[in-house]
Structures are given as structure tokens and as C-alpha cells.
Amino acid sequence: MTTTTMTAGLDNEDHHAVPSPCINVCRMDASTGWCEGCLRTIDEIAGWSLFDDDAKRAVWDAIELRHAEFVARQPKVRR
């Protein structure tokens, strides 16, 4: 059996799966409570594999808001 044959079923099952936001930079920021890499909370990280796709999409929505907040807090660079 080839690797393609072995993974063909997985590809079909996970074709529409919501991807994890993890980028393997796993450090929690004490001031925000967010992971410095993916901007998830510890509860979101711990529960990710148990969440259904709607819950995972809700986490992604929260990450987008957190990212906007993070960017807004950065010092403005004068040119």
C-alpha cells in the first residue's frame, strides 16, 4: 500500500476541517493570557481537539479580534 492510498481517506474526512492556528511558538503572555504564537487562551488550546468546527471558527474569530487589538497597542513608528 502506498502512502497516497493510506492517507486518501484522511484527506477526504479532513478536507473541510478547521485548521489549528498553532504555529509552534508556544509561550503564554502573562499580561494578556494569550499564546504569543497563536493568540489563543490556555482553555482554547487545551480544548481545541474537543471543539466542533463551529467552536473552532469562533476561536479563529476571537484570534482576529485579538490580533487587531495587539496591532493597535504597538507603538507607532514615526517616519
Order of alpha helices (4+ residues) and beta strands (2+ residues): alpha-alpha-alpha
